[in-house]
Structure formats: C-alpha cells, structure tokens
Amino acid sequence: MMVREALAMAARRVGRLEAEVLLSHLLACSRGDLVLRPERVVDLGAFEPMLARRELGEPVAYITGEREFWSLPLRVTPDVLIPRPDSETLVEAALQGRFARVLDLGTGSGALLLAVLSERPQATGVGVDASAAALEVARGNAAALGLGDSAVFRLGDWGAELDERFDLILCNPPYVEADAVLSVEVRDFEPGAALFAGADGLDDYRRLVPQLPGLLAPDGVAVLEIGWKQADAVLALAAAEGLAGEVRQDLAGRDRALVLRTI
C-alpha cells in the first residue's frame, strides 16, 4: 500500500491529523513529505498495530514515544505524564525572573526543567521524582538536548531530602480529584500517581507547600501548576506557610499556575 492509500484508510479510523502524525513517525519523515511523496510504499505490518493501539485509546505520544514541549522534542513513555501545552504557562512565568539554580519537583519527563534550562544556558538544575523509571526518561531527554551537564536527577519524595536552596522551584504535582471523570486516554494510559491527589485534589499540595520556605533562596520564586478551580485553596495553604502568590492564566484564560514568594 502506498502513502496516499494508507493515509486515506487511517484517516477513516483515527482522523486525518493523527493518521499523518503516526505515518510520518513510522516513515521517519515530516508530514509535508507525505504529500510530496504519496507513492512511497508503507509497511502495513508496522502501521496497522499503531492504528490499533490508537483505536483502543492509547495516546499518540505513547505510540510514537515523542512529544514536543516548549519547542523541545521529548521522549515520553507510560512511566511519565505527557507534557501539555498548558504547562508552558509555568515556563513563561519562570522566565520572567532571574535564576541560577533550579529545582523541578515531580520532574517526570524533565519537561519543565529542561525548558527553562534551554532558555538560560548559565543556569543549572535538579529534577526530583519518586519514580526511578521516570528519572531515566528525564536523563535521556537531558542528554539528547545537550543539557546533560546542566541538569541532574534524583530519586526522592518531593524536597524532603534536599538541603540546598534554589532561586526557582517548578512543580506540576498531581491535582486531579479521585472521582474525576477523565478521558480514556488519560484514565487508562497515563500514570495515576502523577494525576490523582485525594478526594479534593489537594493532598500533594498539603505535603509540598510546607516544604517550599525551606527550599527557596532569598528572593526565590516557586511556580506551581494548579487545577483551574484550585487557586484559592492552594493560595490559602501558601499563606499559612508565609508565602504570597499570584495567579497566572493559560491560553484558554483559565487559572493554571501560582507564582509564590516568601513574604
């Protein structure tokens, strides 16, 4: 089967965009090349399993093993949460300040840490995660992006075992309510430990926020991702620890991040 026919068949099953993404990944070419070379032969034995996985709800990023974040190509596996465009709100907020030393708690694929380090070549950072498998993904991404000398990754429980202070702390913790209704893609395929945080989605904030004053350098800033209805609750937790904060919205205009500083 040729590209033209394979695309038509796949588009009927998973939609045109995803058909192009999957086929271009299989052929190691750009989506534009699919149009320019429609007579190229496609190995259906390799393409069909990809389509079948997508039809079962598996995210495209896990099928291809790739996701772009902040224009950086990242490897992703089912051991890490798939980076979302909304999380770039944290990067934008972080880059408004000055920093030399960065901490990324719950680093996952390393997306947040590597994004800010890619913009500040003189900075260095530490990524912490409770999953050894996730840390291997993050280390691989750092090396692939030429940031292996700028970022180190450690197994840990948030910042509990750190005795250093940082100019910038980044964190996208689990914040989904335990009974939240999620899409099959998220519910059945992404790591639950990176998503769910108790009945009200605040369990990890209750553990994380009290650690921040002891981890922030003087004039340091912590940038946390939040659910779009959680700003007031997390700000209250922060205030109880002597932290003041401001809310940042994502591209859809929803509350997405808190920027916290010591009072």
C-alpha positions, 0 to 999 in steps of 0.5 A: 500500500502506498502513502496516499492509500494508507493515509486515506484508510487511517484517516477513516479510523483515527482522523486525518491529523493523527493518521499523518502524525503516526505515518510520518513517525513510522516513515521517519519523515515530516508530514509535508513529505507525505504529500510530496511523496504519496507513492512511497510504499508503507509497511502495513505490518508496522502501521496497522498495530499503531492504528490499533493501539490508537483505536483502543485509546492509547495516546499518540505520544505513547505510540510514537514515544515523542512529544514536543514541549516548549519547542523541545522534542521529548521522549515520553513513555507510560512511566511519565505524564505527557507534557501539555501545552498548558504547562508552558504557562509555568515556563513563561512565568519562570522566565520572567525572573532571574535564576541560577539554580533550579529545582523541578519537583515531580520532574517526570519527563524533565519537561519543565526543567529542561525548558527553562534550562534551554532558555538560560544556558548559565543556569543549572538544575535538579529534577526530583521524582519518586519514580526511578523509571521516570528519572531515566526518561528525564536523563535521556531527554537531558542528554539528547538536548545537550543539557546533560551537564546542566541538569541532574536527577534524583530519586526522592519524595518531593524536597524532603531530602534536599538541603540546598536552596534554589532561586526557582522551584517548578512543580506540576504535582498531581491535582486531579480529584479521585472521582474525576471523570477523565478521558480514556486516554488519560484514565487508562494510559497515563500514570495515576500517581502523577494525576490523582491527589485525594478526594479534593485534589489537594493532598500533594499540595498539603505535603509540598507547600510546607516544604517550599520556605525551606527550599527557596533562596532569598528572593526565590520564586516557586511556580506551581501548576494548579487545577483551574478551580484550585487557586484559592485553596492552594493560595490559602495553604501558601499563606499559612506557610508565609508565602504570597502568590499570584495567579497566572492564566493559560491560553484558554484564560483559565487559572493554571499556575501560582507564582509564590514568594516568601513574604 
